[in-house]
Amino acid sequence: MNRRGFVTAALGAVCLPVPVRAQQTGKTYRVGWLDYSSAAENLGIFRQAMGARGWIDGKTFRIEYRGGEGNLERLSAVAAQLARLPADIIVAPGTPEVQAARKATGSIPIVMTGINDPVERGLVASLARPGGNVTGLASASRELSAKLLSLLREIFPRASSAAVLWDSTDPEHHLLLGYFQATARALGLSLNAVQVQRHTEVEPAFAAIRKQGSQMLIVPSSGMLIPRWIADLALQHGLPLASTSPGYAYEGGLMTYADDWHAVFDRAATFVDRILKGAVPADLPVELPTKFKLIVNAKTAQTLGITIPLSIMVRADHVIE
C-alpha cells in the first residue's frame, strides 16, 4: 500500500460512526427505558424506529426496562438503578419519568418526550440550547387541549357545560386544567372541574358529573385514570368522553386529539441514535411535535345516539367502527 492509501485507510478507521465501531468491538449499548405506569406503552414503536436506523436489538443495543408501577417512590428507585448500571442513555417518556431520571443522574444523557414547559420545570436552559444532559421532545398540550375542546364544541354546538375529571395528585393535571379553563371561557362554556385523589373517588365522581348535567367529559391521561375503566364508566353514565390520550378512544371513549405517538417516538429514536453516535444533549435543540391524530369512535357515537358532523369525520385520521 502506498503512503496516500495508508493515510486514507487510517483516517477512515478513525472516522467510523460510533455504532459501527461499537459493532466491531462487540459493544452493546444499554438504553434505559423508564416507565411510571409499567405499561411499556410505545416501547415497541421505539424498538422499530431504532431498527430503522440500523440498530440491532440485543446486539448493538439492549433495552433496560424499569417500571415504577404507578408509584413515584418506586420510580425514583428504579431510575437510580439505571444510573448505577450505568445505562448509556435513558429514555423518559413523561414528566414523572424525566424528573426521576434527572434526579438520579446529571451526566447520563436523557431523552424526554411529552413534557410540558421543560424550561419552566428547570429540565433545560432553553429549547434551542438545552445546556445539560436532557433533550428530546416537549409537549404541545396547550394547543391539544384547546383543539380538543373546540372539536367537542363542533359536535355539541348547543352545549353549555363540560366536565373535566382530573387527578389532583398529578402535577401535570394542574397545568392541563388551566389550559382547559382558558379555552372553555373563550368558547363560552362553563367548565366543571371534578378532582379525584384516589381510586375509590372515581366512580362517585362520575355520578356527580352526571347529576350536575355536564353534556361532555374530558379526561387527561393519568396513571390512575385507566382508559378502559374510565371509558366503561363514561358509557355507563351516558357521557361522551374526549381526551388528548389515544387509549381512551380505543377503549370506548368518543374522541381523541393527540400527538402522533409513532412520530414522537420515531423522533426520540433519532435523538438516541445521534447521542450514541457522539452528539451532546446540551447542543441538541428540544423539539415540539409536528404531527397530530384525530381519532373518532363511531361505534361509541352510535351507542350514545350522537351524530358526528361530517366536517369532523372527514378530518379524522382513524374512525373506530
N, C-alpha and C positions, 0 to 999 in steps of 0.2 A: 504494500500500500504506500502511495506517495504521501508527502507531508500534508498537502491540502486535504486528501481523502481522510487521513488520520484525524486532523483537526475537526473536520466536518462530522465524522462519526462520534468523536468525543463530545462535541457540542450537542449533537442530537441526543446522546445519552443523558447529558446534564439537563436538557430542556424538556425531557419527557414529562407529561402531565402527572400530577401526584398519584391518581388512581392507577395509571399504567405502571408506575414504579412500585406501587403497593402490590399490584398483581404479581410483578416479577419477584418481589421479596416475600410473598406469601402473606402480606399484611391484610388483615380483615378488620375494617373499621367498626367500632361499636357505636351504633346510632341509638341513643336513648330515646324512648317514647314515653312521655309522662302523661298519665290519663287520670283525671279527677274521678270520673264515674266508673272506671274499669269496664266500659262498654266497647273499647277498641274501635270506636267509630272512625271511619275514614282511614284507618291504618292500611286497608287493602288498596285504596286509591294511591296512597303514598308509595307502597311497595311497587306497584305497577309503574308509577312515574319514575322511580329510581331505576327500574329495569329499562325503561325507555331511554335513559341517559347512559346506559352501558354498565350499570352496576349489577352485580350478581349476588342475589340474596343467599347468605350462608357462605359465600366465598370471598367477595371483596367488601361486603358489608353484612352486618348482622344486627337485627333489631333487638335491643334490650328493653323489653316492655315492663313498665311498672305502673300499677293501678292503685289509685287512692281509695277505691270503693266508696266514693262519696263522702269521705271524711278528711277534713283539712289536716288534722294531725298526722294521719297515715300518709297523706300526700307529701307532707314535708319530710317524713321519714324515708319514703321511697325515693324522693328527689335526692336526698343525702346519699342514698345507696348508689345512685347513678354517678354522683360526683366522686364517690370513693372508688368506683371500679378501676380507673375512671372511664366514663364514656368519652368518645372523641367529639361528640356533638349531641345536643339534646333538642328534640322537637317538643314544643309545648303548645298544644292546640287549645288554648283557652286562657282566660285571665288567672284563675287559681293556679293553673299549671306553670305559667311563666313566672308568677310571683314566687312559687315554691322553688322553681329551678334557680331563679336569680338569687334567692336567699341561700341556696345550697352551694353556689359557685359563682365567683366573679371572674373566672378565667376560661372555663369550658364554653365554647360557642353555643348559643341558644337561638333556635329559630322558632318564633312565635307565629300563631295565626289567630285571627278573630279577636284582637284586643282593642277595646275602646280607649281612645286617648292615651296611648303609651307614653307620650311626653309628660302629660299631667301626672301620670302614675309614677314617674321617675324611672321608667324602664329604659328610655333612650333620651339622649340630649336633644335631638331633633329628628324629624323624619328623614331629612336629607343626609344628616351626619349623625348616626346613632351614638357613636363615641364610646361604646363599651363592648360587652360580649353578647348583646342582644340585638337581633334584627329580625326581619320577616315581614309579615302582613298584619296591618291594623284592620279594624273593622269599620264598615260603613253603616253602623247601627242606627245613627240618627236618620240617614236617608231611607234605610229599610223600614224603620218604624213609621215614618211619615207616609211612605208609599203604601204600606200595608193598610193603614187606616183610610187612606184615600181610596184604595180599591174597595174596601168594605163600604165606604160611602156610596160608591157606584152601584153596589149590589143592593144596598138598603138606603135609597135616597131620602126616604121619609123618616128614617130612624132619628131619635132624639138623644139616645144614650148608648154607651158601650161600657163594658166592664173589662178591667184588667186584673187577672189573677196573678199575683206576684209573690215571690219568696223573699220576705224581708231579711232573711239571713244571708242572701246572696248580694254582695256589693254591686254586682253588675245590674241587678234589677232596679236598684235605686236610680241609677243613671238612665236606664231604659224607660222607667216610669215617667221621668221628666220629659223625655222626647215625646212619649205618647200624649202627655198632658198638653204640651205646647201645640201639637198637631190637632188635637181634639178642639182646643179653643179656636184655632184658625178655621176649622170646619163647622163650627157652631154646634159641636156635640158636647153633651155632658158625659164626663168620664168617671165611672165608679171604680175606684181602686180598692180591691179586696186583697188584703195581705194574709199570708199564712206563714207559720214558723215551723210547723211540724206536720207529719203525715196525717195525724188524727184531725187536723183542722181543715183538710182539703174538701172532704165530702160535705160537711156543713157549709163551707164557703159556697159551694155550688147551689145549695138550697137557698142561701141568702141572695145570691145573684139572681136567681130565677124569681124570687119573691119581690125583689126591688124593680123588676121589669126591664132590665137591660136587654136590648134586642140582639146584641152580638158580644162575643167574648174574645179577648186577646190574651194569649199566654206566651210569655217569653220562655226560651229554653232554660231548663233548670234540672239539676241532678235529682231534686226531689219530685218535680212535676213530670213524672214519667209519661212519655207520649201516649202509649196505649191506654193507660189508666185514665189519663185526663181526657183523651178523645172519647172513650167509652162513657165517662161521666157527662161530657158535653152532650152526647147523643141522648142519653137517658133523660136529661133535663131539657132537651129540645133547643139547645143553644148552638148557633153556628160558631165554630171555633176557628180562629185565624192565628198564625204565628209567623215568626221570622226564622223558624227552625223546621226543615222539611219533614222530620219524623212525625210531627203532629198531623200533617195532611195525609201521609201514607198510612197512618193508623186510624184514620176516620174523621179527622178534622175537615173543615170545609176548604181551607185555602192556606197556602204558604207563599210568602215572597221572601226569598232568601239569597244569600251568597251562593254562587255555583261552587259547591264544595269540591267538585272534580277539578275545577280551575284553580281554586285556592290551594289544594294540596299538590297539584302539579307545580305551582309556583314555589311551594315550600320545598319540594324536591330540588328545584333549581337552586334555591339558597343553600341547601345541604350539599349539593354537588359542587357548587362554586367554593364553598368554605373548605370542603375536604380536598379540593384541588389547590388550596393555598390562599384564597381570598380572606380578608379580615372583616369580621362582622361590623366593626366600628365604621368601616368605609362603605358598607352596602346599604343604600337607602331603603328605608321601610316603605313598602308598597301598600296601596289600597286596592281592594277587589274591583275588578272592572266588568265582571260578568255576574248576572243575577238570574234567578229562575222563579217563574210564577207557576205554582202547582195548584191545580183545582181538582177537588174530589167531587166529580159529578154524581157518583153514587150517593154520597152524603147529602148533596144538594137535593136529590130526588127524595131521599128518606125524610128530609126536613121540609119538603114542599117549597124549596127555594128555586127561583128561576135566575140562573146566572146570565147576565147580559152578554149579548154577542160580542160587544166591544171588549169584554174581558176574555171570553173563550178564544177569540182569535189571537190574543196576545199570550195565552198560556203556553208554557214550554212543555208541560205534561198535564194531561187530563186523565184522572183515575176513573175508569168506568166501573 
